[in-house]
Every structure is written in C-alpha cells, then in structure tokens.
C-alpha cells in the first residue's frame, strides 16, 4: 500500500540524523507528578473500580464481527507491524471500520492482547488506569501487588505507573494493549501518563489506539524514529474490488465499474457501503438502488446525522449546514456564508475529529459526498428558503476572489442570471463556450437562463450559444440586442470593453459562417482597438479569445482565396505556445493550413499538418470537435490523390459521425470537393456533379471552391463523352489558382484542345508555391501534348520527372487519370523501374496497365509497436482499460499511454474508430 496521508495539524517531527547508526528514539517523558493522596491499597476489590462500581466485563471483550464482515488481508498485514513498533494508530471517521478491523486482527493472534473499550467516564485518570489494569488481568497478564490500584477516581499515583512500566519491561514477550474509542480520552494528563508507561515499558508493551481524532501524544517523535504504525482514512477506505466482495457477502452482485461508482460516492466508507447493501437487499432492483439511492432518505442519513452532526455544538452545526451548498470551501468563504469569523477554528477542529470534513490542502476543505447530500437536505428542512441566498453570497465571494467556474455555478444555482452572465463576459471568458474544454458544461448551465434575463451580457451569452450551433438567425438577433444595450447610455467605453471585445469575437464568427471577408476584417480591426482598453491580465488569462478571433479571420480569408493572408493569421494561432484552453483553435488553424497546402499541391505537408492537428487534440484527451472535420477532409483528399479510396471513404464517414454539424463554408466546400472527386474516380459522374455543390449561403463566392466545382462538372461531362460541354464549363475556372488551372488544362487536352491546354499552363504563375500534386499534373499534360505532337523523347523526359516527384508523395491519381496514353511510356526503361513498387505492383509490361499497390502503406505517423498491437488486439475484443492492463501485466496508465499513441498513429480519437481503421489497414 502507498503511504497514507497524515494530518496537517501535527507538529513537524525532528530531523532524522543522516548516520544510519544513530537511532532516533522518543525522548523519555518525565515521571508524572506523585499526587498527595494516600498510597492505594495493593489488594483492592478485584471486581470494582475506584468509584466502587463493578467492572463492566463487556468492555474487555473483543467486539463481535457480523457474518457479513469482510476480512481485508492488506490491512491485516499492515496491522501485523503493530508487533514491531511501540505505538500503532488506527485513525478514521465514524463507521470507517476501525474497531472491527482491529478486533478481527486481534482474534487471529496468539499473543496476549488486552482489549479495552474506552467510555466517557474514563476521562478521570484513576478510573482509566483501573480499567487498563483490569484489561491486562482479564487477558492473563499478571500484575503484581507491587503495582497497586488507583484509589482516587480523579488521579493516579506516579509510583503505580512506574511500577507498571517496570513490570511490563521485564516481560519476555510484549503484551499488546488495544484502546478502542480512544477519542473519548480528552484529559491531557492521561495522555502524558500513557506516554510515560509506553516509553518505560520498552519491548514489553505494544499500544494500539483506535480513534476518530488525533491523540495528544508526540506522534512526530515516534514517526521520525520509525516506531509508529499508522492506518488512516485513505487506507481504511474500501477499494472497488473490496466493495464487490462485501456486497457478495450481503447476497448482492455488482460489476466492478458499478462498484467503482458506489465507492466514489461513498469514498469507500465502510458503514456507508454496509448500510447501502442492507437497504439494497430490501429493494426490488438492488443494482439500480445502489446506483440511484437518495442519501438523505436512507439509513446512511440517520447514521451521519446522529453520529456526526448532532454531536457538534450549535455553531458548528450551522457552519456545516451552510457550507453544504459548496463543492469546496476555505475559512473566508465559510465566514461569508455564516456572517461570522470563527470558521477557521471550527474547520480545523472538524478535520482533526474526522467529522467527514476532508482537507484539500492550502486551507481548502470539502465535505464527504454523502454527508454533503444529507446536509443539503437537512438545510432545506431546518433553514427553508436560505439555500438561494447562500449560493448568492458564495457567488459574490468567489467572483471577487477570481474563481470563475464556481462563480458561474453558484450564480446559476441562485437564479441570478444577470450576475452570472455578467461574470462570464466581464472575465472575457465568452470564448470558453467554443473551446470544447468547458463548452458543454457552460452550454448546459446557461440553458436554464430564462427570458427574464435581458442584460447585454445575457444576450451575448445567448448569441454565443446560438452561433456555436451555427444558428445564425437567432445568434445575430441576440448579438444585435447586446450591442444596442452596450452602446446605449455608456459614458465610458472602457467600462464595457470586455463585453465589446466579446461582441467582436462573435462578429468574426458570424462573418466566418456567412463567408463575409469584409465583415471579418472589420471585426478584427475593432478587436485590435478594444484590446488596448481591456486589462492585460484578462487577455493573458484567456488566450482562447485571440486564438478564436484569428482562426475565424483566417478561415474567412481562405474562403476568399487570399491564401497568404490566411496563412499569416492561422500560423499565428498554430505556432503560438498554448495550453488546453487553445487546443481547439490550434487544431482548427492547423486544419486550415493543411487545406491551403493541399490546394497548393503539397500532399505531404498537408498530411503532416492534419496529423499534427489530430495529435494536438489527442494530447489533451479531447473528444472530436467541430473543427476536426476539416482535418479529416484533408486526409481524405490526400487519400484520393494516392488512390487509397477505402481510406478516403473512412475519413469522410468520420466527418459524418462528428457530433456537431457546421455551416462553415470552408469545411462545406472541402467536403463537397472530396466527395465529388471520390465519386468521380469511382465512375459515378452524375452523382459527382451533384455532390460538387457545397450548398452554402455566403456573402461572397470563393474562387477556389467555384473552380473546383466547375472542374468536377467538366470532368463528368468528359467522362460521359461530352467534350464540348466539358470545355464550356471550364470558362468559369479561375486561372489564379494553379491547381485549378492545371486541372483545366488536362481537361482541355482530353477534349482535343492542346493549344488551349498549353496556353493555360503557360499562364500559370506559381511563384514557387505549388507542390508536386500540381507540378506532376502539369508535367503529364505537357507530356501528353508532346506525345500527340510526335515528340516521344520530350514526353518520356516529362513523365520521368513526374514520376520522380510523385514517388516521394505516393501520388498515384494523376497517372491513373492519364490512362491509356501513358501505358506504353511506363513500359519503357527507365520509367518502369521508377514506377515499380509504388505505382505498379512489379516491373511494367506493355500489356499491363499501371495499378495502385494492393496494400497501400498506412496513413499513420509511424508503424505500431508490438506492445501497441497487443493493446489494439485486446481493444478489438471489447476489453476495458483495466482488463487490458491485467491481461498484459502492466499498469492502467501504461495502457492509456499506448492507446494515445495508437490513436495518434491511426489518426483517430476514439476506440471504435481505432478498431475500424485497424481492420481497414489489415492490422487486425
């Protein structure tokens, strides 16, 4: 077991010497002062305590373990260390299973173990030590008459303690003394006396304290000397597997995942699990009961209210009830809810007493989940109507302290939507509705906002929610209302700069969705001016806002065909160092940059950027967002050019499965182009023409999108034997896009117009920015023109250069489109050697057309390792992460690491997609 967390309330221990030969031992306590009372009768009544009351023999008997008690061997092994250290501490909350654990351990030992259950009357030293002596005698440990017997209930003779320690120190075997319910001992003098006896008894005594609170003993000294065994709350908590075994003893069967949920809710609390099991046995559906039981209406509530809440003073009960509305709290926040100033003292005391108040560190606390549920229900009964006010107080304190997520949660719980929306907007956090990290949580939170909230901030939030779902009509209506409210009666624009900057972000998004470059540039300029008015710390705190603005601007510039301007904006996002808050804008930016590379003919660059975008999202374990659709479309387009049609279809299918649809014109046009090209190469010309239209409404037409649509229609006419119609459609193709111009030249040549084809190629101005997918096609057009003109040598040279460029990119499609005229050339040396192995399956022959390789190399960043294949195979067998770890004898974290690598290499984000992709690639 890992080390158990220790209480922060103990004093720090002394420094342990570096020399291992030097032992650190607890300092010898001074002998307790000898009282002035007469020496006790060494032969007292063996059946009565100093008060003359008979000894209660039940206090010396090991508690009975119920038939449903579960022996946990890991804790028994840990308790065995009690025989090697003078002091053992078993410290946990009420119902943590401390007493039954120690009783079970004690019952299984052969050594004499003296058991004493402490009661409230033992706060008096004389009574306490009388019972300790009787516990020793009841276990057959002889205590001679020299030790004596306490005569006064309120004090004890120091000579008695010294004599007892001396007798114990002379034993051949140590006696184990268990003091159960030791938290009832509150007298400091008893702790001092106990330490004296423990120290001077030496190897003759082992003391086990079972307690809810920290004992008044110098634990730090025992811990530093290695003379302390500790079992605390974290170790006492049941594991999911132990919970399953406990439930089985109650006649219940629960799978480990469901048991893990129950353990999370109960924090592995023994009494809670047992009480839940007993109640579940009486229900019609035990498994459903264990998943959905209402804590405030169960036996658990009765236990916690009686054993924990009602034992506290009135002011402590009031504090607990009020902080129950909080997920976590610190003293200052608790004081804000109680309107008092004593929270720090009370919280420290509650934590020390194991009163189901957990210390999170740095003066922050939280309630045990079940305790919190029960307290909230009790709050509504005891202080009806106060809960919304408590949420309101918490929201204001949290906002002033900079805790935005909790501010929003409590503001919403209070029903104060003007405050809640204002907090989001004023913090410049509107972008979080789009980043995907908290977008779903925020969207759900503000879905409860009613029409009564009419502030500009409320309208801004509504606009953001609508635009995130591409609902332009409602989104723009709310955005205009927000802008009108912000511009009305505001003497100083700096007071609403954060809100106006949020408006600029939403304007840029609206411009992107409507394909309006002018509107996007206007929003970007406004944002640049407003940045000067917004506090710098807010901009630093929310880098996602700038990243989203630039991504929207870059996407709009790309739609307009301004590739270099788009690249400048998008590169600023993709290349900026960022954390999880900007991962989705970075992914979108890289997807757009990948599309620019693809449109310019750089397949390898486009693929690398697209895979990097997938890895970026995978690094933060994010689900596939809206932006990832473009990434997969680029990968699909690359696969079409490589004639990996199954791969291309798989990527297209993934874009359909993405959970959030988009009306982004760039993504819509990309999908239309890839779908149409895939249909075209598969011989479905008519369907390709229909698919080529992106069917989006945009303020301006996109030159590259329109050109590609025209190219598909022209190629379809040509494929169906209508060269004149094909040539006519080409009039709409823009020669400013080299890829489009080259493809238009190929179609002109195929239509019998070599002169028009060469004129188009000669008019292309690449500026060195076009890649092999463009240059290879251009070379093949010129080669065919040369071949038809009778210049076979020039045609062969051009095809050779095309093969050299295409081989590096695995670019097959241009050669397949060049059939049948290129077949004789590929059969000649050295062209058949250049084509063999990637374009053709072997050395080319005159009568064999070039074929794509039967097994195209996987579109992954690297080959899967052996261990990654092991994980993937088990994933295909529907094994959970825990089951894979157990089967491979590795940790769960190791399996998760392998899974992330598999996802990255297969360019997927989910388990099912990984299995499907692996089967497509023949890996399974």
BELJOKA-V523450 format. One record per residue. N is the residue number from 1. SS is DSSP state (H for helix, E for strand, L for the rest). PHI is phi in whole degrees, 0 to 359 (* if undefined). Layout:
# BELJOKA-V523450
{{N/SS/PHI} {N/SS/PHI}}
This chain:
# BELJOKA-V523450
{{1/L/*} {2/L/286} {3/L/300} {4/L/271} {5/L/298} {6/L/255} {7/L/293} {8/L/284} {9/L/271} {10/L/281} {11/L/290} {12/L/294} {13/L/280} {14/L/288} {15/L/288} {16/L/279} {17/L/300} {18/L/289} {19/L/289} {20/L/293} {21/L/281} {22/L/267} {23/L/274} {24/L/263} {25/L/237} {26/L/299} {27/L/298} {28/L/292} {29/L/290} {30/L/292} {31/L/296} {32/L/302} {33/L/300} {34/L/280} {35/L/290} {36/L/276} {37/L/293} {38/L/298} {39/L/297} {40/L/289} {41/L/296} {42/L/290} {43/L/234} {44/L/282} {45/L/297} {46/L/290} {47/L/247} {48/E/225} {49/L/271} {50/L/300} {51/L/275} {52/L/87} {53/L/277} {54/E/294} {55/L/296} {56/L/271} {57/H/295} {58/H/297} {59/H/282} {60/H/255} {61/L/259} {62/L/298} {63/L/302} {64/L/284} {65/L/273} {66/L/292} {67/L/296} {68/L/265} {69/L/291} {70/L/252} {71/L/285} {72/L/255} {73/H/298} {74/H/297} {75/H/282} {76/H/297} {77/H/298} {78/H/294} {79/H/294} {80/H/301} {81/H/293} {82/H/299} {83/H/283} {84/L/249} {85/L/236} {86/L/300} {87/E/234} {88/E/232} {89/E/239} {90/E/247} {91/E/238} {92/L/197} {93/L/287} {94/L/302} {95/L/77} {96/L/281} {97/L/90} {98/H/296} {99/H/297} {100/H/294} {101/H/299} {102/H/291} {103/H/297} {104/H/295} {105/H/296} {106/H/297} {107/H/294} {108/L/266} {109/L/261} {110/L/270} {111/L/293} {112/L/293} {113/E/236} {114/E/272} {115/E/251} {116/E/222} {117/E/269} {118/L/286} {119/L/234} {120/H/300} {121/H/293} {122/H/280} {123/H/293} {124/L/271} {125/H/305} {126/H/298} {127/H/294} {128/H/303} {129/H/288} {130/H/298} {131/H/289} {132/H/298} {133/H/298} {134/H/291} {135/H/297} {136/H/296} {137/H/297} {138/H/294} {139/L/258} {140/L/79} {141/L/269} {142/L/292} {143/L/239} {144/L/287} {145/L/296} {146/L/294} {147/L/288} {148/L/85} {149/L/209} {150/L/296} {151/L/266} {152/L/255} {153/L/299} {154/L/266} {155/L/209} {156/L/221} {157/L/286} {158/H/300} {159/H/293} {160/H/296} {161/H/294} {162/H/295} {163/H/295} {164/H/296} {165/H/297} {166/H/296} {167/H/295} {168/H/295} {169/H/294} {170/L/272} {171/L/284} {172/L/287} {173/L/238} {174/L/288} {175/E/259} {176/E/264} {177/E/248} {178/E/255} {179/E/250} {180/E/276} {181/L/58} {182/H/295} {183/H/298} {184/H/284} {185/L/275} {186/L/244} {187/L/280} {188/H/302} {189/H/293} {190/H/292} {191/H/299} {192/H/296} {193/H/294} {194/H/296} {195/H/296} {196/H/301} {197/H/296} {198/H/299} {199/H/293} {200/H/278} {201/H/287} {202/H/60} {203/H/281} {204/H/271} {205/E/216} {206/E/235} {207/E/253} {208/E/244} {209/E/254} {210/E/252} {211/E/209} {212/L/269} {213/L/235} {214/L/287} {215/L/288} {216/L/278} {217/L/232} {218/L/284} {219/H/301} {220/H/299} {221/H/290} {222/H/296} {223/H/294} {224/H/296} {225/L/275} {226/L/70} {227/L/248} {228/E/226} {229/E/256} {230/E/233} {231/E/232} {232/L/239} {233/H/304} {234/H/298} {235/H/279} {236/H/289} {237/L/297} {238/L/288} {239/L/277} {240/H/304} {241/H/293} {242/H/293} {243/H/297} {244/H/300} {245/H/295} {246/H/296} {247/H/295} {248/H/297} {249/H/295} {250/L/266} {251/L/79} {252/L/244} {253/L/241} {254/L/220} {255/L/295} {256/H/302} {257/H/301} {258/H/292} {259/H/295} {260/H/295} {261/H/297} {262/H/295} {263/H/294} {264/H/299} {265/H/288} {266/H/265} {267/L/56} {268/L/69} {269/L/290} {270/H/299} {271/H/297} {272/H/297} {273/H/296} {274/H/294} {275/H/295} {276/H/296} {277/H/296} {278/H/297} {279/H/290} {280/H/296} {281/H/297} {282/L/269} {283/L/267} {284/L/291} {285/L/230} {286/H/303} {287/H/294} {288/H/296} {289/H/300} {290/H/295} {291/H/276} {292/H/237} {293/L/298} {294/L/270} {295/H/300} {296/H/285} {297/H/241} {298/L/228} {299/H/296} {300/H/299} {301/H/297} {302/H/301} {303/H/297} {304/H/291} {305/H/294} {306/H/283} {307/H/275} {308/H/241} {309/H/295} {310/L/289} {311/L/279} {312/L/268} {313/L/298} {314/H/301} {315/H/293} {316/H/289} {317/H/300} {318/H/298} {319/H/299} {320/H/298} {321/H/297} {322/H/286} {323/H/284} {324/L/294} {325/L/280} {326/L/254} {327/L/286} {328/L/209} {329/E/201} {330/E/239} {331/H/304} {332/H/296} {333/H/294} {334/H/298} {335/H/297} {336/H/296} {337/H/277} {338/H/268} {339/L/61} {340/L/236} {341/L/229} {342/L/249} {343/H/296} {344/H/300} {345/H/298} {346/H/292} {347/H/292} {348/H/299} {349/H/294} {350/H/295} {351/H/293} {352/H/298} {353/L/273} {354/L/53} {355/L/269} {356/L/62} {357/E/247} {358/E/265} {359/E/273} {360/E/267} {361/E/92} {362/L/56} {363/L/67} {364/E/252} {365/E/225} {366/E/212} {367/E/273} {368/L/305} {369/H/308} {370/H/294} {371/H/298} {372/H/298} {373/H/301} {374/H/292} {375/H/295} {376/H/296} {377/H/295} {378/H/292} {379/H/300} {380/H/294} {381/H/277} {382/H/280} {383/L/229} {384/L/299} {385/L/85} {386/L/276} {387/H/302} {388/H/301} {389/H/295} {390/H/296} {391/H/298} {392/H/295} {393/H/298} {394/H/297} {395/H/299} {396/H/290} {397/H/294} {398/H/294} {399/H/294} {400/H/293} {401/H/262} {402/L/87} {403/L/258} {404/H/295} {405/H/304} {406/H/289} {407/H/302} {408/H/295} {409/H/298} {410/H/283} {411/H/298} {412/H/293} {413/H/297} {414/L/280} {415/L/76} {416/L/265} {417/H/285} {418/H/298} {419/H/297} {420/H/294} {421/H/296} {422/H/297} {423/H/297} {424/H/295} {425/H/289} {426/H/296} {427/L/279} {428/L/65} {429/L/257} {430/H/300} {431/H/296} {432/H/293} {433/H/287} {434/L/242} {435/L/282} {436/L/90} {437/L/289} {438/L/236} {439/H/298} {440/H/293} {441/H/297} {442/H/293} {443/H/298} {444/H/294} {445/H/299} {446/H/279} {447/L/294} {448/L/273} {449/L/288} {450/L/272} {451/L/292} {452/L/291} {453/L/279} {454/L/238} {455/L/289} {456/H/304} {457/H/296} {458/H/297} {459/H/294} {460/H/298} {461/H/296} {462/H/298} {463/H/298} {464/H/298} {465/H/295} {466/H/293} {467/H/292} {468/H/295} {469/L/259} {470/L/61} {471/L/270} {472/H/292} {473/H/300} {474/H/290} {475/H/298} {476/H/290} {477/H/297} {478/H/293} {479/H/297} {480/H/294} {481/H/296} {482/H/296} {483/H/295} {484/H/297} {485/H/293} {486/H/287} {487/H/273} {488/L/267} {489/L/56} {490/L/246} {491/L/292} {492/L/231} {493/H/296} {494/H/297} {495/H/291} {496/H/239} {497/H/299} {498/H/297} {499/H/293} {500/H/293} {501/H/293} {502/H/297} {503/H/300} {504/H/298} {505/H/300} {506/H/291} {507/H/296} {508/H/296} {509/H/295} {510/H/299} {511/H/298} {512/H/296} {513/H/291} {514/H/259} {515/L/61} {516/L/242} {517/H/298} {518/H/298} {519/H/297} {520/H/295} {521/H/294} {522/H/297} {523/H/295} {524/H/294} {525/H/295} {526/H/298} {527/H/296} {528/H/298} {529/H/289} {530/H/289} {531/H/301} {532/L/290} {533/L/268} {534/L/269} {535/L/306} {536/H/300} {537/H/293} {538/H/289} {539/H/296} {540/H/293} {541/H/287} {542/L/234} {543/H/294} {544/H/295} {545/H/294} {546/H/295} {547/H/297} {548/H/294} {549/H/302} {550/H/293} {551/H/294} {552/H/297} {553/H/297} {554/H/297} {555/H/296} {556/H/291} {557/H/296} {558/H/296} {559/H/302} {560/L/282} {561/L/85} {562/L/268} {563/H/299} {564/H/289} {565/H/296} {566/H/296} {567/H/300} {568/H/298} {569/H/291} {570/H/289} {571/H/295} {572/H/298} {573/H/278} {574/H/295} {575/L/268} {576/L/283} {577/L/295} {578/L/208} {579/L/247} {580/H/296} {581/H/291} {582/H/246} {583/H/297} {584/H/287} {585/H/301} {586/H/296} {587/H/296} {588/H/298} {589/H/299} {590/H/295} {591/H/296} {592/H/293} {593/H/297} {594/H/297} {595/H/294} {596/H/300} {597/H/298} {598/H/296} {599/H/297} {600/L/271} {601/L/96} {602/L/260} {603/H/295} {604/H/298} {605/H/297} {606/H/299} {607/H/296} {608/H/297} {609/H/294} {610/H/295} {611/H/293} {612/H/295} {613/H/295} {614/H/297} {615/H/295} {616/H/298} {617/H/290} {618/H/295} {619/H/300} {620/L/254} {621/L/54} {622/L/264} {623/L/288} {624/L/299} {625/L/270} {626/L/303} {627/L/296} {628/H/289} {629/H/299} {630/H/295} {631/H/302} {632/H/289} {633/H/293} {634/H/296} {635/H/297} {636/H/294} {637/H/297} {638/H/299} {639/H/296} {640/H/297} {641/H/296} {642/L/269} {643/L/60} {644/L/257} {645/H/289} {646/H/296} {647/H/296} {648/H/300} {649/H/295} {650/H/297} {651/H/293} {652/H/297} {653/H/297} {654/H/296} {655/H/296} {656/H/290} {657/H/275} {658/L/297} {659/L/285} {660/L/231} {661/L/286} {662/L/219} {663/L/252} {664/L/300} {665/H/301} {666/H/297} {667/H/295} {668/H/297} {669/H/293} {670/H/300} {671/H/295} {672/H/299} {673/H/295} {674/H/293} {675/H/298} {676/H/295} {677/H/295} {678/H/294} {679/H/296} {680/H/295} {681/H/290} {682/L/272} {683/L/91} {684/L/256} {685/H/296} {686/H/298} {687/H/295} {688/H/295} {689/H/297} {690/H/295} {691/H/286} {692/L/290} {693/L/276} {694/L/291} {695/L/55} {696/L/240} {697/L/264} {698/L/227} {699/L/293} {700/L/230} {701/L/278} {702/L/267} {703/H/297} {704/H/287} {705/H/293} {706/H/296} {707/H/295} {708/H/294} {709/H/297} {710/H/294} {711/H/297} {712/H/297} {713/H/297} {714/H/295} {715/H/296} {716/H/294} {717/H/301} {718/H/296} {719/H/296} {720/L/262} {721/L/80} {722/L/236} {723/H/298} {724/H/294} {725/H/297} {726/H/298} {727/H/294} {728/H/296} {729/H/296} {730/H/292} {731/H/298} {732/H/271} {733/L/274} {734/L/276} {735/L/282} {736/L/289} {737/L/259} {738/H/306} {739/H/299} {740/H/291} {741/H/296} {742/H/293} {743/H/295} {744/H/295} {745/H/297} {746/H/298} {747/H/290} {748/H/300} {749/H/295} {750/H/295} {751/L/276} {752/L/90} {753/L/238} {754/H/297} {755/H/297} {756/H/297} {757/H/295} {758/H/293} {759/H/299} {760/H/298} {761/H/295} {762/H/293} {763/L/273} {764/L/285} {765/L/248} {766/L/276} {767/L/62} {768/L/75} {769/L/260} {770/L/266} {771/L/256} {772/H/303} {773/H/298} {774/H/269} {775/H/294} {776/H/295} {777/H/296} {778/H/296} {779/H/296} {780/H/291} {781/H/297} {782/H/295} {783/H/296} {784/H/294} {785/H/298} {786/H/295} {787/H/299} {788/H/291} {789/L/275} {790/L/92} {791/L/265} {792/H/294} {793/H/296} {794/H/295} {795/H/298} {796/H/295} {797/H/298} {798/H/294} {799/H/294} {800/H/299} {801/H/297} {802/H/296} {803/H/296} {804/H/298} {805/H/290} {806/H/286} {807/H/299} {808/H/296} {809/H/260} {810/L/54} {811/L/271} {812/L/258} {813/H/303} {814/H/300} {815/H/286} {816/H/293} {817/H/289} {818/L/274} {819/L/294} {820/L/264} {821/L/296} {822/L/275} {823/H/300} {824/H/298} {825/H/293} {826/H/292} {827/L/277} {828/L/262} {829/L/283} {830/L/268} {831/H/293} {832/H/291} {833/H/292} {834/H/292} {835/H/272} {836/E/293} {837/L/92} {838/L/227} {839/L/262} {840/E/240} {841/L/282} {842/L/192} {843/L/302} {844/L/287} {845/L/235} {846/L/299} {847/L/265} {848/L/248} {849/L/290} {850/L/295} {851/L/235} {852/L/292} {853/L/300} {854/L/295} {855/L/240} {856/L/300} {857/L/297} {858/L/301} {859/L/275} {860/L/228} {861/L/292} {862/L/199} {863/L/292} {864/L/286} {865/L/285} {866/H/300} {867/H/291} {868/H/295} {869/H/293} {870/H/300} {871/H/296} {872/H/297} {873/H/298} {874/H/287} {875/H/298} {876/H/293} {877/L/269} {878/L/64} {879/L/278} {880/L/285} {881/H/301} {882/H/295} {883/H/293} {884/H/297} {885/H/300} {886/H/294} {887/H/291} {888/H/264} {889/L/58} {890/L/230} {891/L/281} {892/H/298} {893/H/296} {894/H/295} {895/H/298} {896/H/299} {897/H/297} {898/H/297} {899/H/297} {900/H/300} {901/H/295} {902/H/298} {903/H/301} {904/H/297} {905/H/290} {906/H/267} {907/L/59} {908/L/228} {909/L/232} {910/L/227} {911/H/299} {912/H/300} {913/H/295} {914/H/297} {915/H/295} {916/H/297} {917/H/296} {918/H/297} {919/H/292} {920/H/300} {921/L/272} {922/L/76} {923/L/277} {924/L/239}}
